[in-house]
Amino acid sequence: MQGGARALWGIVTAKSASLAFADRIDCLNAAIGRAVSWACLLVVAAQFAVVMLRYVLGAGSIWLSESVIYAHATLFMLAEAWTLSEGGHVRVDVFYADLGPRGRARVDLCGALLLLLPFMLVLGWFALPYVGRSWSILETSRETSGIPAVFLLKTLIPLFALLMALQGVSQAIRAWCVLRDGGRR
């Protein structure tokens, strides 16, 4: 009996540690997502300034136009994992909506392990040399007065892959715990 209690305690402890790890991933992605969500305000303000400069004053600013692109890319690439954790991605609910907790957990686990994680690993694998080349030459804008930091913009690609992969691990852990507990979250 004492051996069974130890084994049960080991399972509970492992589950607690797994869920604590998933919680840390969720907190990291939420903190990054909240921080970069301010880029939305920058996108709106900069785009307003571009329009006003162009159509009211007849002037243009390549640097300001590129800042809209940089802020937009930062917002979407770094907040994507947070959106996934909050269930904000578009989902085809043809069958998922009618499933119970265990069925949803199976779909989430298979989706994370068979689709999300492999795709993010491939994306990260191919992005690293691409970003490395950009950093090696400190790539700048093709425009003379553009933002001289294209290498930073390209760095968002492997960061996106890393954050999404971490969120996939979190989802897989949570789904596995639901399957082990018989449907209780």
Sequence and secondary structure as in RCSB ss.txt:
>XXXX:A:sequence
MQGGARALWGIVTAKSASLAFADRIDCLNAAIGRAVSWACLLVVAAQFAVVMLRYVLGAGSIWLSESVIYAHATL
FMLAEAWTLSEGGHVRVDVFYADLGPRGRARVDLCGALLLLLPFMLVLGWFALPYVGRSWSILETSRETSGIPAV
FLLKTLIPLFALLMALQGVSQAIRAWCVLRDGGRR
>XXXX:A:secstr
 HHHHHHHHHHHHHHHHHHHHHHHHHHHHHHHHHHHTTHHHHHHHHHHHHHHHHHTS    HHHHHHHHHHHHHH
HHHHHHHHHHTT S   TTTGGG  HHHHHHHHHHIIIIIIHHHHHHHHHHHHHHHHHHHHTT   SSTTS S H
HHHHHHHHHHHHHHHHHHHHHHHHHHHHHHHTS  
